[in-house]
């Protein structure tokens, strides 16, 4: 079960576990959507989109 923290300004709940995208582009692009979908399914709602490739943004948008 994912735990969340409430942001002091605005009250948004962010998952205590986030997912970074900096190395995602080094893996198989066919697996990117599966990785992101698994994160969403397990309650991750904090994603660091500072990736090493612009393709990460396209993939993230498609999965959303």
Secondary structure, DSSP 8 states (H G I E B T S, - for coil): ---EEE-TTT--EEESS-EE-TTGGGS-HHHHHHHHHHHHHTT---EE---SSTHHHHHHHHH-
